[in-house]
Amino acid sequence: MKIILFAPPKIILQHSVTEWVDAIGPNSVILTCASAKDALMRRFSDGLDIRFFQNFNDSPEVELAAIDIAQSLSQPLCVALAEIDVLRAARVNDYLGLSANAAVQLEMYRDKYAMKARAQEAGLPVSEMAVVRSAMDIRRFIDRLGYPVVLKPRDGRGSNGVCVIRGDADLAAWLKTQDSSTFYNTMIERFVAGDHYIVNGLYVAGRPIMISPVRVLTSALDFLGGRSHDLHMLEPTTPLRDRLVAYSRRLVEEVMPSPPTLLFHLEVFVSPDGTIILGEIASRLGGVFFNQEMTEAWGIDPRMTFLRAMQDPEFERAPEPQMMVEPVRLVGQLCVPPREGVLQSVPESCPFDFVRAYRMSGVAGRQYGQMAFTNAEILNAIVEGHSEAELRARLRQLEDWFHTACQWETSAAA
């Protein structure tokens, strides 16, 4: 296959030319955003055919350009790595006859209301929810179930647009942000009180290769609000780990219309009585540093393995047909958001030997504001440990050191 890869610059820059060529093959094409053209050209001046588009995420030109490119290649296939591109790539493949109804199937992975309705029909618990088309729908839902509730876009990504409404004042403030009395892409659901877990995984040719449950210590909404996002894997002896793996497999293999080769990102809540409640599932890996986290834990890069499998349908990575790979080490992940102000200095390296990966994306001298999506952090790091308790302690130690080592000029200080 000749891959036409839809990918944001941030993902492209995480890998070398050799890794990309090995994964997608020679003569493949990468479509991305022109906002990072200079950085990408410096890094990949030779070896990769990268096509740039202004306002890539929202540009309608991208799909038509992909059609033209595909028609110039033998055995083309569009592949997406980010949430915003999943349906775009599927629509092109359907148009070219490279797939049949892929966009309809993958829509179930984008439309949170439809996915939860499908899960509920299969007997999986979900929070009570409703489609919202006007303020009256919200009022009726709250009259029936009370606060708190969650309002969100049905096809949102990166936690953008998600709002927890805890009372009438919150609701009034949210309504003031709307520019119409009719809503077209909104849903409401009852707030779930419980512990937050994420499961990322890889399937190749219908077989689960890696399924990685992690406990979230700081929520994505708190991350957007300025707190560091930290999470860690579960120990193999933790009973919940096996339950989350089994839940993920049922959802992917039996409930959702899943393609045989798939990356997935699942978010669930576990209620005080132990019930697993679906948050959402997406047909791509989680953002932030999940690919690096799984690579460090398993010694296998899930993103590159997925792409090699898409390029070569005969590719097999699993050691045995029905066996999943087990991780070789326990790791945790820290993602630090920017503050609002000018970042004056940053530590480019880290002194701790338990840190396996350290990626500094913060730029000294740059003005930062509050994040709109959970993909604009200034630091990503992976730590290893022998237990969940040790991982939590090391994540705290790393975060404390980083905040001490960074210097900011904030508007309050100015």
Order of alpha helices (4+ residues) and beta strands (2+ residues): beta-alpha-alpha-beta-alpha-beta-alpha-beta-alpha-alpha-alpha-beta-alpha-beta-beta-alpha-beta-beta-beta-alpha-beta-alpha-beta-beta-alpha-alpha-beta-beta-beta-beta-beta-alpha-beta
